[in-house]
Amino acid sequence: MELERDVIGFLKSNGLINDLCHMVIGVSGGADSVALVNVLYDINQRLFPGRKLYIAHLNHKLRGTESDKDADYVKSLALRLNLPLIISEIDITSVSKESKLSIEESARIERYKFLEACALDVGAQYVAVAHNADDNVETLLHRIIRGTGFLGLCGIKSTRPISAKSTITLIRPLLNIWKEDILNYLETANLSFRVDSSNMEKTYLRNKIRLDLIPTLEKSYNRRIKHAIENLCKIANSNYRVIDELAASLSKASVLELGNNRSVLDVHNFLMSSEIVQQSLLHDVFTEMGIPLKQIGYKKYLRIINYVKEGGSRKVLILLSGLSVYKKDGQFVIQWQPENELIPSGSGLSKNLTNRELKKTVLNVPGITKLTGTTYKIEATVMEYEKFSFKDFANMKTENEEVADLSKINFPLYVRSRENGDRFWPLGSKGSKKLKDFFIDKKISIENRDNVPIVMSKDFPVWIVGFRLDNRVKISEETRNVIILRCLPCD
């Protein structure tokens, strides 16, 4: 059959033509995954009898009994094909609430974590999933609507590491095959499949793209719009390969050190290339460091590039919690502390910082003060308000930076951890509250509350570092001088 020939072509082009390329196949029970597991099974029987195939199914518990019936169907499919089955379940709704990510994103993350764990457990080198050409078109339109760069136009990758630095490769053998052809294959082979009722719910943007946008584009603009978008993907991939090669050359010339938490690049050599190649190189460096790329949009890439272009090395550029860039001796350094090493949604200070270690530290104003027992410092800058651009600061500031009215602060200014009875007036609120209640509202766990540095103005908090300024020191029309506070990693 044609679909089978296409999958064999995919396997050949990706070097998967040998008996030792054992695979885990992600099977939801839907049309695409049922077609994938059946076609790979048939190919295996004829061409690769020594290859082991495993079926893996994760029940997301999103659709009640319907989800359970999907799991039962996959069990019967594995039994019919006599393939080993790995099955598990997870409450994605709870995971979504805890992680503060969408249901779709939480499900995607947990699904790939599960599939990678399955492959490691059984010694498989590959995980096969059933994305098809229609999925690719929907993904590209989804990215365009949300906002994407040139790399995003390349669509879904046919192969990639299943996670950063993983030895397991994720493959998509059906990526160039249209849904219509998959359904024809299933009908010809007389294969049943499950239908996910949530695919018809237009509350999800991807479903609206599939059910509304694409049919409208086909009817009113171009009946072959999906093929046109597929061609755009191919052209973008072809062009990006050239950029990727230039980025590899730039990497050899400019990357001096590449590590999980710290990478060092040569400023002069980095600036010798074009912006698109610089961005591609930074993308590769972030990937190697395990930095979440979804949090690094075009504006952040541009901020890094412009920062590197600027002369001097006075300030540290903080892009997001745990990710900072600074310049030193003709080099620029990217520092990264993964989220699981940081206080959740807070200051970016290490969990190794404890109440015992964070002793009361008087701040140098103006000046820089290292926080005792930590790898962080507080930088205090004093400036006339007329020379200070509040708008620019507000647009560029991170959670580790704040500005206050200097005249409203009672010196000495110092840093300590929380104490019983602390009260705080969060900026923008109607009145003060216990700091304990503020931490509860922010969902800061008890074990992490002692880790948060508090900048004190004699007898009341000025700034809960990483969270909120106190309303009593906010800038107003009467402000004449400001104090800018930054919590930064030490050099």
Secondary structure, DSSP 8 states (H G I E B T S, - for coil): -HHHHHHHHHHHHTT--STT--EEEE--SSHHHHHHHHHHHHHHHHH-TT--EEEEEEE--SSTHHHHHHHHHHHHHHHHHT--EEEEE--HHHHHHHHT--HHHHHHHHHHHHHHHHHHHHT-SEEE----HHHHHHHHHHHHHH---TGGGG-S-SEEESSTT-S-EEE-TTTTS-HHHHHHHHHHTT------GGGG-TTSHHHHIIIIIHHHHHHHT-TTHHHHHHHHHHHHHHHHHHHHHHHHHHHHHHEEEE-SSEEEEEHHHHTTS-HHHHHHHHHHHHHHHT--GGG--HHHHHHHHHHHHSS---S-EEEETTEEEEEETTEEEEEE--GGGB-TTS---BTT--TTT---EE--SSEEEE-TTSSEEEEEEEEEGGG--HHHHHHH--TTEEEEEGGG--S-EEEE---TT-EE-BTTSSS-EEHHHHHHHTT--HHHHTTS-EEEETTEEEEETTTEEBGGG---TT--EEEEEEEEE--
